[in-house]
Amino acid sequence: MKDGIHPNYRDVCFVDQSNGFKFVTRSCAPSKEKITLEDGREMPLFKLETSSESHPFYTGTQKSVDSLGGRVEKFRNKFARVGIKKSA
């Protein structure tokens, strides 16, 4: 391999800021921060706002739009009686 043309591919610790979940994987993500893990390894730290441990899609807490009723259904429910004329 040629020197100086490849990215720095190394082990990086990713931390989910919402719940503190940590995982180590290999990445080229740049980071100025470092973390020392429980086993004594020191590696670059990359902070995430959300990961598979906290995202509603992966945790099963996501609400389906179909179960909430669509816009058309809400409109029909809201204005169902407006078009009805009273007969005397």
Distance bins in CASP14 RR format, pairs under 12 A and 6 or more apart:
PFRMAT RR
TARGET T0000
AUTHOR 0000-0000-0000
RMODE 2
METHOD distances of the structure
MODEL  1
1 7 0 0 0 0 0 1 0 0 0 0 0
1 9 0 0 0 0 0 1 0 0 0 0 0
6 28 0 0 0 0 1 0 0 0 0 0 0
7 26 0 0 0 0 0 1 0 0 0 0 0
7 27 0 0 0 0 1 0 0 0 0 0 0
7 28 1 0 1 0 0 0 0 0 0 0 0
7 29 0 0 0 0 1 0 0 0 0 0 0
7 30 0 0 0 0 1 0 0 0 0 0 0
8 26 0 0 0 0 0 1 0 0 0 0 0
8 27 0 0 0 0 1 0 0 0 0 0 0
8 28 1 0 0 1 0 0 0 0 0 0 0
8 29 0 0 0 0 1 0 0 0 0 0 0
8 30 0 0 0 0 1 0 0 0 0 0 0
8 31 0 0 0 0 0 1 0 0 0 0 0
8 44 0 0 0 0 1 0 0 0 0 0 0
9 25 0 0 0 0 0 1 0 0 0 0 0
9 26 1 0 0 1 0 0 0 0 0 0 0
9 27 1 0 0 1 0 0 0 0 0 0 0
9 28 1 0 1 0 0 0 0 0 0 0 0
9 29 0 0 0 0 0 1 0 0 0 0 0
9 30 0 0 0 0 0 1 0 0 0 0 0
9 44 0 0 0 0 0 1 0 0 0 0 0
10 24 0 0 0 0 0 1 0 0 0 0 0
10 25 0 0 0 0 0 1 0 0 0 0 0
10 26 1 0 0 1 0 0 0 0 0 0 0
10 27 1 0 0 1 0 0 0 0 0 0 0
10 28 0 0 0 0 1 0 0 0 0 0 0
10 29 0 0 0 0 1 0 0 0 0 0 0
10 30 0 0 0 0 0 1 0 0 0 0 0
10 31 0 0 0 0 0 1 0 0 0 0 0
10 34 0 0 0 0 0 1 0 0 0 0 0
10 41 0 0 0 0 0 1 0 0 0 0 0
10 42 0 0 0 0 0 1 0 0 0 0 0
10 43 1 0 0 1 0 0 0 0 0 0 0
10 44 1 0 0 1 0 0 0 0 0 0 0
10 46 0 0 0 0 0 1 0 0 0 0 0
11 23 0 0 0 0 0 1 0 0 0 0 0
11 24 1 0 1 0 0 0 0 0 0 0 0
11 25 1 0 0 1 0 0 0 0 0 0 0
11 26 1 0 1 0 0 0 0 0 0 0 0
11 27 0 0 0 0 1 0 0 0 0 0 0
11 28 0 0 0 0 0 1 0 0 0 0 0
11 29 0 0 0 0 0 1 0 0 0 0 0
11 31 0 0 0 0 0 1 0 0 0 0 0
11 34 0 0 0 0 0 1 0 0 0 0 0
11 35 0 0 0 0 0 1 0 0 0 0 0
11 37 0 0 0 0 1 0 0 0 0 0 0
11 39 0 0 0 0 0 1 0 0 0 0 0
11 41 1 0 0 1 0 0 0 0 0 0 0
11 42 0 0 0 0 0 1 0 0 0 0 0
11 43 1 0 1 0 0 0 0 0 0 0 0
11 44 0 0 0 0 1 0 0 0 0 0 0
11 45 0 0 0 0 0 1 0 0 0 0 0
11 46 0 0 0 0 0 1 0 0 0 0 0
12 22 0 0 0 0 0 1 0 0 0 0 0
12 23 0 0 0 0 1 0 0 0 0 0 0
12 24 1 0 0 1 0 0 0 0 0 0 0
12 25 1 0 0 1 0 0 0 0 0 0 0
12 26 1 0 0 1 0 0 0 0 0 0 0
12 27 1 0 1 0 0 0 0 0 0 0 0
12 28 0 0 0 0 1 0 0 0 0 0 0
12 29 1 0 1 0 0 0 0 0 0 0 0
12 30 0 0 0 0 1 0 0 0 0 0 0
12 31 1 0 0 1 0 0 0 0 0 0 0
12 33 0 0 0 0 0 1 0 0 0 0 0
12 34 0 0 0 0 0 1 0 0 0 0 0
12 35 0 0 0 0 1 0 0 0 0 0 0
12 37 0 0 0 0 0 1 0 0 0 0 0
12 41 0 0 0 0 0 1 0 0 0 0 0
12 42 0 0 0 0 0 1 0 0 0 0 0
12 43 1 0 0 1 0 0 0 0 0 0 0
12 44 1 0 1 0 0 0 0 0 0 0 0
12 45 1 0 0 1 0 0 0 0 0 0 0
12 46 1 0 1 0 0 0 0 0 0 0 0
12 47 0 0 0 0 0 1 0 0 0 0 0
12 48 0 0 0 0 0 1 0 0 0 0 0
13 20 0 0 0 0 0 1 0 0 0 0 0
13 21 0 0 0 0 0 1 0 0 0 0 0
13 22 1 0 1 0 0 0 0 0 0 0 0
13 23 1 0 0 1 0 0 0 0 0 0 0
13 24 1 0 1 0 0 0 0 0 0 0 0
13 25 0 0 0 0 1 0 0 0 0 0 0
13 26 0 0 0 0 0 1 0 0 0 0 0
13 27 0 0 0 0 1 0 0 0 0 0 0
13 29 0 0 0 0 0 1 0 0 0 0 0
13 31 0 0 0 0 1 0 0 0 0 0 0
13 33 0 0 0 0 1 0 0 0 0 0 0
13 34 0 0 0 0 1 0 0 0 0 0 0
13 35 1 0 1 0 0 0 0 0 0 0 0
13 36 0 0 0 0 1 0 0 0 0 0 0
13 37 1 0 0 1 0 0 0 0 0 0 0
13 38 0 0 0 0 0 1 0 0 0 0 0
13 39 0 0 0 0 0 1 0 0 0 0 0
13 40 0 0 0 0 0 1 0 0 0 0 0
13 41 0 0 0 0 1 0 0 0 0 0 0
13 42 0 0 0 0 1 0 0 0 0 0 0
13 43 1 0 1 0 0 0 0 0 0 0 0
13 44 1 0 0 1 0 0 0 0 0 0 0
13 45 1 0 1 0 0 0 0 0 0 0 0
13 46 1 0 0 1 0 0 0 0 0 0 0
13 47 0 0 0 0 1 0 0 0 0 0 0
13 48 0 0 0 0 0 1 0 0 0 0 0
14 20 0 0 0 0 0 1 0 0 0 0 0
14 21 0 0 0 0 1 0 0 0 0 0 0
14 22 1 0 0 1 0 0 0 0 0 0 0
14 23 1 0 1 0 0 0 0 0 0 0 0
14 24 1 0 0 1 0 0 0 0 0 0 0
14 25 1 0 0 1 0 0 0 0 0 0 0
14 26 0 0 0 0 0 1 0 0 0 0 0
14 27 1 0 0 1 0 0 0 0 0 0 0
14 29 0 0 0 0 1 0 0 0 0 0 0
14 31 0 0 0 0 1 0 0 0 0 0 0
14 33 0 0 0 0 0 1 0 0 0 0 0
14 35 0 0 0 0 0 1 0 0 0 0 0
14 43 0 0 0 0 0 1 0 0 0 0 0
14 44 0 0 0 0 1 0 0 0 0 0 0
14 45 0 0 0 0 1 0 0 0 0 0 0
14 46 1 0 1 0 0 0 0 0 0 0 0
14 47 1 0 0 1 0 0 0 0 0 0 0
14 48 1 0 1 0 0 0 0 0 0 0 0
14 49 0 0 0 0 0 1 0 0 0 0 0
14 50 0 0 0 0 0 1 0 0 0 0 0
14 51 1 0 0 1 0 0 0 0 0 0 0
14 52 0 0 0 0 0 1 0 0 0 0 0
14 53 0 0 0 0 0 1 0 0 0 0 0
15 21 1 0 0 1 0 0 0 0 0 0 0
15 22 1 0 1 0 0 0 0 0 0 0 0
15 23 0 0 0 0 1 0 0 0 0 0 0
15 24 0 0 0 0 0 1 0 0 0 0 0
15 31 0 0 0 0 0 1 0 0 0 0 0
15 33 0 0 0 0 1 0 0 0 0 0 0
15 34 0 0 0 0 0 1 0 0 0 0 0
15 35 1 0 0 1 0 0 0 0 0 0 0
15 37 0 0 0 0 0 1 0 0 0 0 0
15 43 0 0 0 0 0 1 0 0 0 0 0
15 44 0 0 0 0 0 1 0 0 0 0 0
15 45 1 0 0 1 0 0 0 0 0 0 0
15 46 1 0 0 1 0 0 0 0 0 0 0
15 47 1 0 1 0 0 0 0 0 0 0 0
15 48 1 0 0 1 0 0 0 0 0 0 0
15 49 0 0 0 0 0 1 0 0 0 0 0
15 50 0 0 0 0 0 1 0 0 0 0 0
15 51 0 0 0 0 1 0 0 0 0 0 0
15 53 0 0 0 0 0 1 0 0 0 0 0
15 54 0 0 0 0 0 1 0 0 0 0 0
16 22 1 0 0 1 0 0 0 0 0 0 0
16 23 0 0 0 0 1 0 0 0 0 0 0
16 45 0 0 0 0 0 1 0 0 0 0 0
16 46 0 0 0 0 0 1 0 0 0 0 0
16 47 0 0 0 0 1 0 0 0 0 0 0
16 48 1 0 1 0 0 0 0 0 0 0 0
16 49 1 0 0 1 0 0 0 0 0 0 0
16 50 1 0 0 1 0 0 0 0 0 0 0
16 51 1 0 1 0 0 0 0 0 0 0 0
16 52 0 0 0 0 1 0 0 0 0 0 0
16 53 1 0 1 0 0 0 0 0 0 0 0
16 54 1 0 1 0 0 0 0 0 0 0 0
16 55 0 0 0 0 1 0 0 0 0 0 0
16 58 0 0 0 0 0 1 0 0 0 0 0
16 59 0 0 0 0 0 1 0 0 0 0 0
17 45 0 0 0 0 0 1 0 0 0 0 0
17 46 0 0 0 0 0 1 0 0 0 0 0
17 47 1 0 1 0 0 0 0 0 0 0 0
17 48 1 0 0 1 0 0 0 0 0 0 0
17 49 1 0 1 0 0 0 0 0 0 0 0
17 50 0 0 0 0 1 0 0 0 0 0 0
17 51 0 0 0 0 1 0 0 0 0 0 0
17 53 0 0 0 0 0 1 0 0 0 0 0
17 54 0 0 0 0 1 0 0 0 0 0 0
18 47 0 0 0 0 0 1 0 0 0 0 0
18 48 0 0 0 0 1 0 0 0 0 0 0
18 49 1 0 0 1 0 0 0 0 0 0 0
18 50 1 0 0 1 0 0 0 0 0 0 0
18 51 0 0 0 0 1 0 0 0 0 0 0
18 52 0 0 0 0 0 1 0 0 0 0 0
18 53 0 0 0 0 1 0 0 0 0 0 0
18 54 1 0 1 0 0 0 0 0 0 0 0
18 55 0 0 0 0 1 0 0 0 0 0 0
18 56 0 0 0 0 0 1 0 0 0 0 0
18 59 0 0 0 0 0 1 0 0 0 0 0
19 48 0 0 0 0 0 1 0 0 0 0 0
19 49 0 0 0 0 0 1 0 0 0 0 0
19 50 0 0 0 0 1 0 0 0 0 0 0
19 51 0 0 0 0 1 0 0 0 0 0 0
19 52 0 0 0 0 0 1 0 0 0 0 0
19 53 1 0 0 1 0 0 0 0 0 0 0
19 54 1 0 1 0 0 0 0 0 0 0 0
19 55 0 0 0 0 0 1 0 0 0 0 0
19 59 0 0 0 0 0 1 0 0 0 0 0
20 35 0 0 0 0 0 1 0 0 0 0 0
20 45 0 0 0 0 0 1 0 0 0 0 0
20 47 0 0 0 0 1 0 0 0 0 0 0
20 48 0 0 0 0 1 0 0 0 0 0 0
20 49 0 0 0 0 0 1 0 0 0 0 0
20 50 0 0 0 0 0 1 0 0 0 0 0
20 51 0 0 0 0 1 0 0 0 0 0 0
20 53 0 0 0 0 1 0 0 0 0 0 0
20 54 0 0 0 0 1 0 0 0 0 0 0
21 47 0 0 0 0 0 1 0 0 0 0 0
21 48 0 0 0 0 1 0 0 0 0 0 0
21 50 0 0 0 0 0 1 0 0 0 0 0
21 51 1 0 0 1 0 0 0 0 0 0 0
21 52 0 0 0 0 1 0 0 0 0 0 0
21 53 1 0 1 0 0 0 0 0 0 0 0
21 54 1 0 0 1 0 0 0 0 0 0 0
21 55 0 0 0 0 0 1 0 0 0 0 0
21 58 0 0 0 0 0 1 0 0 0 0 0
21 59 0 0 0 0 0 1 0 0 0 0 0
22 35 0 0 0 0 1 0 0 0 0 0 0
22 36 0 0 0 0 0 1 0 0 0 0 0
22 37 1 0 0 1 0 0 0 0 0 0 0
22 38 0 0 0 0 1 0 0 0 0 0 0
22 39 0 0 0 0 0 1 0 0 0 0 0
22 41 0 0 0 0 0 1 0 0 0 0 0
22 43 0 0 0 0 0 1 0 0 0 0 0
22 45 0 0 0 0 1 0 0 0 0 0 0
22 46 0 0 0 0 0 1 0 0 0 0 0
22 47 0 0 0 0 0 1 0 0 0 0 0
22 48 0 0 0 0 0 1 0 0 0 0 0
22 51 0 0 0 0 1 0 0 0 0 0 0
22 53 0 0 0 0 1 0 0 0 0 0 0
23 35 0 0 0 0 0 1 0 0 0 0 0
23 37 0 0 0 0 0 1 0 0 0 0 0
23 43 0 0 0 0 0 1 0 0 0 0 0
23 45 0 0 0 0 0 1 0 0 0 0 0
23 46 0 0 0 0 0 1 0 0 0 0 0
23 48 0 0 0 0 1 0 0 0 0 0 0
23 51 1 0 0 1 0 0 0 0 0 0 0
23 52 0 0 0 0 1 0 0 0 0 0 0
23 53 0 0 0 0 1 0 0 0 0 0 0
24 35 0 0 0 0 1 0 0 0 0 0 0
24 37 1 0 0 1 0 0 0 0 0 0 0
24 38 0 0 0 0 0 1 0 0 0 0 0
24 39 0 0 0 0 0 1 0 0 0 0 0
24 41 0 0 0 0 1 0 0 0 0 0 0
24 42 0 0 0 0 0 1 0 0 0 0 0
24 43 1 0 0 1 0 0 0 0 0 0 0
24 44 0 0 0 0 0 1 0 0 0 0 0
24 45 0 0 0 0 0 1 0 0 0 0 0
24 46 0 0 0 0 0 1 0 0 0 0 0
25 43 0 0 0 0 0 1 0 0 0 0 0
25 44 0 0 0 0 0 1 0 0 0 0 0
25 46 0 0 0 0 1 0 0 0 0 0 0
25 48 0 0 0 0 0 1 0 0 0 0 0
25 51 0 0 0 0 0 1 0 0 0 0 0
26 43 0 0 0 0 0 1 0 0 0 0 0
26 44 0 0 0 0 0 1 0 0 0 0 0
26 46 0 0 0 0 0 1 0 0 0 0 0
27 43 0 0 0 0 0 1 0 0 0 0 0
27 44 0 0 0 0 1 0 0 0 0 0 0
27 45 0 0 0 0 0 1 0 0 0 0 0
27 46 1 0 0 1 0 0 0 0 0 0 0
27 48 0 0 0 0 0 1 0 0 0 0 0
28 44 0 0 0 0 0 1 0 0 0 0 0
28 46 0 0 0 0 0 1 0 0 0 0 0
29 43 0 0 0 0 0 1 0 0 0 0 0
29 44 1 0 0 1 0 0 0 0 0 0 0
29 45 0 0 0 0 1 0 0 0 0 0 0
29 46 1 0 1 0 0 0 0 0 0 0 0
29 47 0 0 0 0 0 1 0 0 0 0 0
29 48 0 0 0 0 0 1 0 0 0 0 0
30 44 0 0 0 0 1 0 0 0 0 0 0
30 45 0 0 0 0 0 1 0 0 0 0 0
30 46 0 0 0 0 1 0 0 0 0 0 0
31 43 0 0 0 0 1 0 0 0 0 0 0
31 44 1 0 1 0 0 0 0 0 0 0 0
31 45 1 0 1 0 0 0 0 0 0 0 0
31 46 1 0 1 0 0 0 0 0 0 0 0
31 47 0 0 0 0 1 0 0 0 0 0 0
31 48 0 0 0 0 0 1 0 0 0 0 0
32 44 0 0 0 0 1 0 0 0 0 0 0
32 45 0 0 0 0 1 0 0 0 0 0 0
32 46 0 0 0 0 0 1 0 0 0 0 0
32 47 0 0 0 0 0 1 0 0 0 0 0
33 42 0 0 0 0 0 1 0 0 0 0 0
33 43 0 0 0 0 0 1 0 0 0 0 0
33 44 1 0 0 1 0 0 0 0 0 0 0
33 45 1 0 1 0 0 0 0 0 0 0 0
33 46 0 0 0 0 1 0 0 0 0 0 0
33 47 1 0 0 1 0 0 0 0 0 0 0
34 40 0 0 0 0 0 1 0 0 0 0 0
34 41 0 0 0 0 0 1 0 0 0 0 0
34 42 1 0 1 0 0 0 0 0 0 0 0
34 43 1 0 0 1 0 0 0 0 0 0 0
34 44 1 0 1 0 0 0 0 0 0 0 0
34 45 1 0 1 0 0 0 0 0 0 0 0
34 46 0 0 0 0 0 1 0 0 0 0 0
35 41 0 0 0 0 1 0 0 0 0 0 0
35 42 1 0 0 1 0 0 0 0 0 0 0
35 43 1 0 0 1 0 0 0 0 0 0 0
35 44 1 0 0 1 0 0 0 0 0 0 0
35 45 1 0 1 0 0 0 0 0 0 0 0
35 46 0 0 0 0 1 0 0 0 0 0 0
35 47 0 0 0 0 1 0 0 0 0 0 0
36 42 1 0 1 0 0 0 0 0 0 0 0
36 43 0 0 0 0 1 0 0 0 0 0 0
36 44 0 0 0 0 0 1 0 0 0 0 0
36 45 0 0 0 0 1 0 0 0 0 0 0
37 43 1 0 0 1 0 0 0 0 0 0 0
37 44 0 0 0 0 0 1 0 0 0 0 0
37 45 0 0 0 0 0 1 0 0 0 0 0
48 54 0 0 0 0 1 0 0 0 0 0 0
48 55 0 0 0 0 0 1 0 0 0 0 0
49 55 0 0 0 0 1 0 0 0 0 0 0
50 56 0 0 0 0 1 0 0 0 0 0 0
50 57 0 0 0 0 0 1 0 0 0 0 0
50 58 0 0 0 0 1 0 0 0 0 0 0
50 59 0 0 0 0 0 1 0 0 0 0 0
51 57 0 0 0 0 0 1 0 0 0 0 0
51 58 0 0 0 0 1 0 0 0 0 0 0
51 59 0 0 0 0 0 1 0 0 0 0 0
52 58 1 0 1 0 0 0 0 0 0 0 0
52 59 0 0 0 0 1 0 0 0 0 0 0
52 60 0 0 0 0 0 1 0 0 0 0 0
53 59 1 0 0 1 0 0 0 0 0 0 0
53 60 0 0 0 0 0 1 0 0 0 0 0
54 60 0 0 0 0 0 1 0 0 0 0 0
54 61 0 0 0 0 1 0 0 0 0 0 0
55 61 0 0 0 0 1 0 0 0 0 0 0
55 62 0 0 0 0 1 0 0 0 0 0 0
56 62 1 0 1 0 0 0 0 0 0 0 0
56 63 1 0 0 1 0 0 0 0 0 0 0
56 64 0 0 0 0 0 1 0 0 0 0 0
57 63 0 0 0 0 0 1 0 0 0 0 0
57 64 0 0 0 0 0 1 0 0 0 0 0
62 68 0 0 0 0 0 1 0 0 0 0 0
63 69 0 0 0 0 0 1 0 0 0 0 0
64 70 0 0 0 0 0 1 0 0 0 0 0
65 71 0 0 0 0 1 0 0 0 0 0 0
65 72 0 0 0 0 0 1 0 0 0 0 0
65 73 0 0 0 0 0 1 0 0 0 0 0
65 74 0 0 0 0 0 1 0 0 0 0 0
66 73 0 0 0 0 1 0 0 0 0 0 0
67 73 0 0 0 0 0 1 0 0 0 0 0
68 74 0 0 0 0 1 0 0 0 0 0 0
69 75 0 0 0 0 0 1 0 0 0 0 0
69 76 0 0 0 0 0 1 0 0 0 0 0
69 77 0 0 0 0 1 0 0 0 0 0 0
70 76 0 0 0 0 1 0 0 0 0 0 0
70 77 0 0 0 0 0 1 0 0 0 0 0
70 78 0 0 0 0 0 1 0 0 0 0 0
71 77 0 0 0 0 0 1 0 0 0 0 0
71 78 0 0 0 0 0 1 0 0 0 0 0
72 78 0 0 0 0 0 1 0 0 0 0 0
72 79 0 0 0 0 0 1 0 0 0 0 0
73 79 0 0 0 0 0 1 0 0 0 0 0
73 80 0 0 0 0 0 1 0 0 0 0 0
74 80 0 0 0 0 0 1 0 0 0 0 0
75 82 0 0 0 0 0 1 0 0 0 0 0
76 82 0 0 0 0 0 1 0 0 0 0 0
76 83 0 0 0 0 0 1 0 0 0 0 0
END
